[in-house]
Amino acid sequence: MLFRTDVSAVVGNGVDSSGARYTTARSTHTISLPATAMEIIVSDCCRVGGLVGASSLGSLEFFRFSTMYVPGVLASISTQAPAVVVINKAAPGAYEYTFVPSISSHGDDISCAINTALAGTAPGELTAEAVPGGCRIGWRNGGYPVRSKIPVGLRISENSTGHYNDITFLMISADTSGAPVVKAVTTDNGQQLPQTGGTVNVKAGTEVQVTFQVSDADAGATIDASSTTLPPGAKLTKVYTSSTVTTGRKPAKSASPPPPHSFNWPFHTDCDVNHHNIETTPIRVSSLLGPFNETEKTASYCLLISTNATAAAEAAANGTLSEECADMKAVRRVDIVVAAECAKQTPKASRSVTINGLPTTAGFSITVAQNGAAFGLMSVRRINQLIPKVPARGLYLCMALDKDSSCGTPESLCYGSGCTFQVLSPDFKCCPTGEAPY
């Protein structure tokens, strides 16, 4: 059964990242429910010019995609692939890979294969294999210049029913060495996910938040984010932590004096002689993550505390690693500087505190700095009794803040341009200090 899409179905056009023009068409057709298995096909001409990887002259000109209807299979495989996928250029003779999210509507195992009937690419140009959450597509593109484009014909099949989807899209090679880097993918309950193919199980009626931590080495660059594959009901929220980007959040209002310097811990604590700039230790603390698990009354915010062996090795190599901190692998306590009025407030804005999902408590006090000024201090203690060693995925210190409280956001709870903190080792010999941006 053949459907054709013509100029009457055009809904838009534009120019892709390589400068080629494209047209987007959308066509909807309704047919009677087939009584037997049937392949439903869409095909047309013509693709953009200048494509690579052809098996023969003209083999890439026409495109085709289809689905195999199977009685009893009530919903098709869910597959999300943009029209153009950017992929890094591989070393000569090697493959570079990308990921296409695909999942069976009823949880069946899937298989993935290159279908040269959809796009006539030569054998060995492309590979496909099923991985958790979808298909891993490889392109041996090292012999082509940057911005080369190849059409991909991909068949995703359900192993038990015989149902399949045939999809087609373009891949374009690029030098992504200067591109933003995804540093971590985590859920609000502390689950750490791979950068592609991660699976998050969500109970019906509940919410889950997945956080992508992204950095870029280009000074002054602004990272943007978008998605064409969000599932229904999901939304993408961008939170910038660079001081050069406006986040849209209101600055904290506090009667406290100006905040202390991030790396010069000004209070009398158990670590009076052992404060260390966090950059000279193996410990790393993220910016404020969240909000997570939002309800009508509360929203949760988290700090990720982790150990970084690579950073410690680099500090040791250049002579900046603090000797007392070299072997720090556990956390006893975390102190955060807060506005004095938030420490005095009753009830406190912090309704609950967890460490990697385990409930704990936070204490609040008024602390006098060495210059005589009073600040609030929020302390989460006995962390190493809950989790004796910082796990590979890190420690997620999360607090649920009361939305109706005057201290119900990180900006109003913490004092200054970020949350100034100290992380205390079990023996108080290493106490990294720093500032976590909002």
C-alpha positions as CSV (number, residue, x, y, z in Angstrom):
1,M,0.0,0.0,0.0
2,L,1.6,3.2,-1.1
3,F,1.1,6.8,0.1
4,R,2.7,9.7,-1.7
5,T,3.4,13.1,-0.2
6,D,3.3,16.0,-2.5
7,V,3.7,19.8,-2.4
8,S,0.3,20.3,-0.9
9,A,1.6,18.8,2.3
10,V,4.6,21.1,2.8
11,V,4.6,22.6,6.3
12,G,8.0,24.3,6.3
13,N,11.5,24.7,4.9
14,G,14.9,25.9,6.0
15,V,18.7,25.5,5.8
16,D,20.6,22.7,7.6
17,S,24.0,23.1,9.4
18,S,25.9,22.4,6.1
19,G,24.0,25.1,4.2
20,A,21.7,22.7,2.2
21,R,18.1,23.7,1.9
22,Y,15.4,21.3,3.0
23,T,11.6,21.0,2.9
24,T,9.4,19.5,5.6
25,A,6.1,17.8,4.5
26,R,3.4,16.2,6.6
27,S,0.7,14.0,5.2
28,T,-2.0,12.1,7.1
29,H,-4.0,9.2,5.7
30,T,-6.6,6.9,7.2
31,I,-7.2,3.3,6.1
32,S,-9.5,0.6,7.2
33,L,-8.1,-1.8,9.8
34,P,-6.4,-4.6,7.9
35,A,-7.4,-8.1,8.7
36,T,-4.0,-9.6,8.1
37,A,-0.4,-8.4,8.4
38,M,0.4,-5.6,6.0
39,E,3.3,-3.4,5.2
40,I,2.4,0.3,4.9
41,I,4.9,2.2,2.7
42,V,5.8,5.8,2.0
43,S,8.3,6.6,-0.7
44,D,9.2,9.5,-2.9
45,C,12.0,11.5,-4.6
46,C,14.3,13.2,-4.1
47,R,17.0,13.5,-1.5
48,V,19.5,16.4,-1.3
49,G,22.5,16.1,-3.5
50,G,26.1,15.5,-2.6
51,L,25.5,12.4,-0.5
52,V,28.2,9.8,0.1
53,G,28.2,6.1,0.7
54,A,26.2,5.0,-2.4
55,S,26.2,1.3,-3.5
56,S,25.7,2.4,-7.1
57,L,24.9,5.4,-9.2
58,G,21.6,6.9,-8.2
59,S,21.0,4.5,-5.3
60,L,20.6,7.3,-2.8
61,E,18.2,9.5,-4.7
62,F,14.9,8.0,-3.6
63,F,13.7,7.5,0.0
64,R,11.3,5.1,1.5
65,F,10.0,4.4,5.0
66,S,7.3,1.9,6.2
67,T,5.8,0.0,9.0
68,M,4.6,-3.6,9.2
69,Y,1.1,-3.7,10.7
70,V,0.5,-6.9,12.7
71,P,-3.0,-7.7,14.0
72,G,-2.9,-7.7,17.8
73,V,-0.1,-5.3,18.1
74,L,-2.0,-2.2,19.2
75,A,0.8,0.3,19.0
76,S,3.9,0.7,16.8
77,I,7.4,0.8,18.1
78,S,8.2,4.3,19.4
79,T,11.2,5.6,17.5
80,Q,12.6,9.1,17.8
81,A,15.2,10.3,15.2
82,P,15.7,13.9,13.9
83,A,15.9,14.4,10.2
84,V,19.6,15.2,10.4
85,V,21.9,13.6,13.0
86,V,25.4,15.2,13.6
87,I,28.1,12.6,14.3
88,N,31.8,13.0,15.0
89,K,34.3,12.2,12.3
90,A,36.1,8.9,13.0
91,A,39.7,8.0,12.6
92,P,40.5,6.5,9.2
93,G,39.0,3.0,8.9
94,A,37.1,3.3,12.2
95,Y,33.5,3.8,13.0
96,E,31.9,6.6,14.9
97,Y,28.5,6.0,16.7
98,T,25.3,7.7,17.5
99,F,22.1,6.6,19.2
100,V,18.5,6.4,18.0
101,P,15.9,6.0,20.9
102,S,13.5,3.1,20.1
103,I,11.3,1.1,22.4
104,S,8.5,-1.5,22.0
105,S,5.1,-0.2,23.1
106,H,4.6,-3.4,25.2
107,G,8.1,-4.0,26.4
108,D,9.2,-6.6,23.7
109,D,12.9,-7.0,22.8
110,I,13.9,-5.2,19.6
111,S,16.5,-5.7,17.0
112,C,18.1,-3.1,14.7
113,A,19.5,-3.5,11.2
114,I,20.6,-1.3,8.3
115,N,18.0,-1.7,5.5
116,T,19.7,-0.8,2.2
117,A,16.2,-0.9,0.5
118,L,15.4,2.4,2.2
119,A,18.7,4.1,1.3
120,G,21.1,2.4,-1.1
121,T,24.3,2.6,0.9
122,A,27.3,0.3,0.3
123,P,27.9,-2.7,2.5
124,G,30.1,-1.8,5.5
125,E,29.4,1.9,5.4
126,L,26.9,1.7,8.3
127,T,26.3,-0.7,11.2
128,A,23.4,-1.1,13.6
129,E,22.9,-3.0,16.8
130,A,20.3,-3.0,19.6
131,V,21.4,-1.5,22.9
132,P,19.3,-0.7,26.0
133,G,16.7,2.0,25.0
134,G,17.2,1.9,21.2
135,C,19.7,1.4,18.4
136,R,23.4,2.2,18.1
137,I,24.3,3.3,14.6
138,G,27.9,3.3,13.4
139,W,29.4,5.1,10.3
140,R,32.8,4.5,8.9
141,N,33.3,8.1,7.9
142,G,37.0,8.7,8.4
143,G,37.7,8.8,4.7
144,Y,35.2,11.6,4.0
145,P,35.6,15.3,4.7
146,V,33.8,17.1,7.5
147,R,30.2,17.9,6.6
148,S,29.8,14.8,4.4
149,K,26.2,13.4,4.6
150,I,25.0,9.9,4.3
151,P,21.4,8.6,4.3
152,V,20.6,5.9,6.8
153,G,17.9,3.3,6.3
154,L,17.1,1.6,9.6
155,R,14.8,-1.2,10.5
156,I,13.7,-1.6,14.1
157,S,11.8,-4.9,14.7
158,E,10.0,-6.5,17.5
159,N,11.5,-10.0,18.0
160,S,8.3,-11.8,19.0
161,T,5.6,-10.3,16.8
162,G,7.2,-9.5,13.5
163,H,6.2,-5.9,13.6
164,Y,8.8,-3.4,12.4
165,N,9.4,0.2,11.6
166,D,11.6,1.3,8.7
167,I,12.9,4.8,9.1
168,T,15.3,7.0,7.2
169,F,17.3,10.0,8.1
170,L,20.6,11.8,7.2
171,M,23.9,11.7,9.2
172,I,26.4,14.5,8.8
173,S,30.0,14.3,9.9
174,A,31.5,17.1,12.0
175,D,34.5,17.9,14.1
176,T,32.9,17.8,17.6
177,S,36.2,18.2,19.5
178,G,35.2,21.7,20.7
179,A,31.6,20.8,21.3
180,P,30.0,21.0,24.8
181,V,30.7,17.9,26.9
182,V,28.0,16.0,28.9
183,K,29.7,15.4,32.2
184,A,26.9,13.4,34.0
185,V,23.4,12.2,33.5
186,T,21.5,11.6,36.7
187,T,18.0,11.2,38.1
188,D,16.6,12.9,41.1
189,N,16.9,9.7,43.2
190,G,20.6,9.5,42.5
191,Q,20.6,7.0,39.6
192,Q,23.5,7.6,37.3
193,L,22.8,6.9,33.6
194,P,25.0,6.3,30.6
195,Q,25.2,9.1,28.1
196,T,23.2,7.0,25.6
197,G,20.8,4.1,26.1
198,G,19.9,4.8,29.7
199,T,16.6,3.4,31.1
200,V,14.6,5.1,33.8
201,N,11.7,3.2,35.3
202,V,8.8,5.5,36.3
203,K,5.8,4.4,38.3
204,A,2.4,5.5,37.0
205,G,1.3,8.7,38.6
206,T,4.8,9.8,39.7
207,E,7.3,12.3,38.3
208,V,11.0,11.9,37.6
209,Q,13.6,14.4,36.7
210,V,16.7,13.6,34.7
211,T,19.6,16.1,34.9
212,F,22.3,16.5,32.2
213,Q,25.4,18.4,33.4
214,V,27.1,20.0,30.4
215,S,30.2,22.0,30.3
216,D,32.1,23.8,27.5
217,A,35.8,24.8,27.3
218,D,35.2,27.8,25.1
219,A,35.6,30.9,27.2
220,G,32.5,33.1,27.0
221,A,30.4,30.6,25.1
222,T,26.8,30.0,26.0
223,I,25.5,26.5,25.9
224,D,22.0,26.0,24.5
225,A,19.9,22.8,24.7
226,S,16.9,21.6,22.8
227,S,15.1,18.3,22.1
228,T,13.0,16.8,19.4
229,T,12.4,13.5,21.2
230,L,10.8,14.4,24.5
231,P,8.0,12.0,25.5
232,P,4.5,13.4,26.0
233,G,4.2,15.2,29.3
234,A,8.0,15.9,29.6
235,K,9.6,19.3,29.4
236,L,13.1,20.6,29.0
237,T,14.3,23.2,31.5
238,K,17.7,25.0,31.0
239,V,19.6,26.2,34.1
240,Y,22.7,28.2,33.5
241,T,25.4,28.3,36.1
242,S,27.9,30.7,34.4
243,S,28.1,34.1,36.0
244,T,27.8,35.7,32.5
245,V,24.3,34.2,31.9
246,T,21.1,35.6,33.4
247,T,19.0,32.8,34.8
248,G,15.9,34.8,35.5
249,R,15.9,34.1,39.2
250,K,15.6,36.9,41.7
251,P,18.7,37.8,43.8
252,A,18.5,36.9,47.5
253,K,17.4,39.6,49.9
254,S,19.1,39.5,53.2
255,A,20.0,41.7,56.1
256,S,23.2,39.8,56.7
257,P,26.5,41.6,55.9
258,P,28.4,40.9,52.6
259,P,29.2,37.2,52.3
260,P,32.7,35.8,53.1
261,H,35.0,34.9,50.3
262,S,34.3,31.4,49.0
263,F,37.8,30.0,49.7
264,N,38.5,31.8,52.9
265,W,36.2,30.1,55.4
266,P,35.7,32.8,58.0
267,F,34.1,30.8,60.9
268,H,35.4,29.0,63.9
269,T,34.7,25.3,63.2
270,D,36.3,21.9,63.7
271,C,38.5,22.6,60.7
272,D,40.1,25.9,61.8
273,V,43.6,25.0,60.5
274,N,42.6,22.6,57.7
275,H,40.5,24.5,55.3
276,H,41.5,23.9,51.7
277,N,40.4,25.4,48.4
278,I,38.4,22.6,46.9
279,E,40.5,22.7,43.7
280,T,43.5,21.4,45.7
281,T,41.5,18.3,46.8
282,P,40.0,15.2,45.2
283,I,36.5,16.4,46.3
284,R,34.2,18.1,43.8
285,V,30.8,19.7,44.4
286,S,28.3,20.5,41.7
287,S,26.2,23.6,41.2
288,L,22.8,23.6,42.7
289,L,20.7,21.0,40.8
290,G,16.9,21.2,40.6
291,P,14.2,21.9,41.3
292,F,13.2,18.2,41.5
293,N,10.1,16.4,42.8
294,E,8.0,19.6,42.8
295,T,4.7,19.5,44.6
296,E,2.2,22.2,45.5
297,K,4.1,22.9,48.7
298,T,7.8,21.9,48.2
299,A,10.6,21.6,45.6
300,S,13.9,19.8,46.1
301,Y,17.4,21.0,45.3
302,C,20.5,18.9,45.4
303,L,24.3,19.1,45.6
304,L,26.4,16.3,44.0
305,I,29.5,15.7,46.1
306,S,32.0,13.4,44.4
307,T,35.6,12.3,44.2
308,N,37.7,13.0,41.1
309,A,40.8,10.9,40.9
310,T,41.9,12.6,37.6
311,A,41.7,16.1,39.2
312,A,43.6,14.8,42.2
313,A,46.3,13.4,39.9
314,E,46.6,16.6,38.0
315,A,46.8,18.6,41.2
316,A,49.5,16.2,42.5
317,A,51.5,16.6,39.2
318,N,51.5,20.4,39.4
319,G,52.2,20.4,43.2
320,T,48.9,21.9,44.3
321,L,47.3,18.8,45.9
322,S,46.9,19.3,49.7
323,E,48.7,16.5,51.5
324,E,46.0,16.2,54.1
325,C,43.3,15.7,51.4
326,A,45.1,13.3,49.1
327,D,43.3,10.2,50.5
328,M,39.9,11.8,51.3
329,K,37.3,9.2,50.4
330,A,34.5,9.9,52.9
331,V,32.4,12.8,54.1
332,R,31.5,13.4,57.7
333,R,29.6,16.7,57.5
334,V,28.6,19.5,55.1
335,D,28.2,23.1,56.2
336,I,26.5,25.7,54.0
337,V,26.4,29.4,54.7
338,V,22.8,30.7,54.9
339,A,21.2,34.0,55.6
340,A,20.9,34.7,59.3
341,E,17.2,35.2,59.2
342,C,16.8,31.8,57.5
343,A,18.7,30.1,60.4
344,K,16.5,31.9,62.9
345,Q,13.2,31.1,61.0
346,T,10.6,28.8,62.6
347,P,9.6,26.6,61.0
348,K,12.6,26.1,58.8
349,A,12.3,26.3,55.1
350,S,14.0,22.9,54.8
351,R,11.2,20.4,55.2
352,S,13.4,17.3,54.7
353,V,17.0,16.3,53.8
354,T,18.3,13.1,52.2
355,I,21.7,11.7,51.2
356,N,21.3,9.4,48.2
357,G,17.6,9.0,49.1
358,L,18.3,8.1,52.8
359,P,16.6,10.5,55.2
360,T,18.7,12.6,57.5
361,T,18.5,16.0,59.3
362,A,20.0,19.5,59.0
363,G,20.8,21.7,61.9
364,F,20.8,25.5,61.8
365,S,22.8,27.9,63.9
366,I,24.0,31.5,64.0
367,T,27.8,31.7,63.5
368,V,30.0,34.7,64.1
369,A,32.7,35.2,61.6
370,Q,36.2,36.2,62.5
371,N,35.4,39.8,61.6
372,G,32.4,39.8,64.1
373,A,29.6,39.6,61.5
374,A,26.8,37.0,62.1
375,F,25.8,34.5,59.5
376,G,23.6,31.4,59.5
377,L,25.0,28.0,59.1
378,M,23.2,24.9,57.9
379,S,24.9,21.6,58.9
380,V,24.2,18.1,57.7
381,R,26.1,15.7,60.1
382,R,27.0,12.1,60.4
383,I,26.9,11.5,56.6
384,N,29.6,8.8,56.8
385,Q,27.4,6.8,59.2
386,L,24.8,6.6,56.5
387,I,27.3,6.1,53.6
388,P,30.8,5.2,54.8
389,K,32.5,6.0,51.5
390,V,31.7,8.3,48.7
391,P,30.3,6.0,46.0
392,A,31.4,6.2,42.3
393,R,28.1,8.0,41.5
394,G,28.7,10.5,44.3
395,L,26.7,11.7,47.2
396,Y,23.5,13.6,46.4
397,L,22.6,15.9,49.3
398,C,19.0,17.0,48.6
399,M,16.8,19.3,50.6
400,A,13.0,19.8,50.0
401,L,12.3,23.5,50.5
402,D,8.9,25.0,51.4
403,K,7.7,27.1,48.5
404,D,5.7,29.4,50.8
405,S,8.8,30.2,52.9
406,S,10.8,33.4,52.5
407,C,13.8,31.1,52.4
408,G,12.2,28.6,50.1
409,T,14.7,28.8,47.2
410,P,18.5,28.4,47.1
411,E,18.8,32.1,46.2
412,S,17.0,33.2,49.3
413,L,18.3,30.5,51.7
414,C,22.0,30.7,50.8
415,Y,23.8,34.0,51.2
416,G,25.6,35.6,48.3
417,S,26.0,34.7,44.6
418,G,26.0,31.0,45.4
419,C,26.0,28.5,48.3
420,T,29.3,28.8,50.1
421,F,30.1,25.4,51.7
422,Q,32.7,23.3,53.5
423,V,32.9,19.5,53.3
424,L,34.5,17.9,56.3
425,S,36.5,14.6,56.3
426,P,35.8,12.1,59.1
427,D,39.1,13.1,60.9
428,F,38.7,16.8,60.2
429,K,42.1,16.8,58.5
430,C,40.7,17.9,55.2
431,C,37.8,20.5,54.8
432,P,37.4,21.5,51.2
433,T,35.7,24.9,50.8
434,G,34.1,26.5,47.8
435,E,30.9,28.0,46.3
436,A,28.2,26.2,44.5
437,P,26.5,28.4,41.9
438,Y,22.7,28.6,41.8
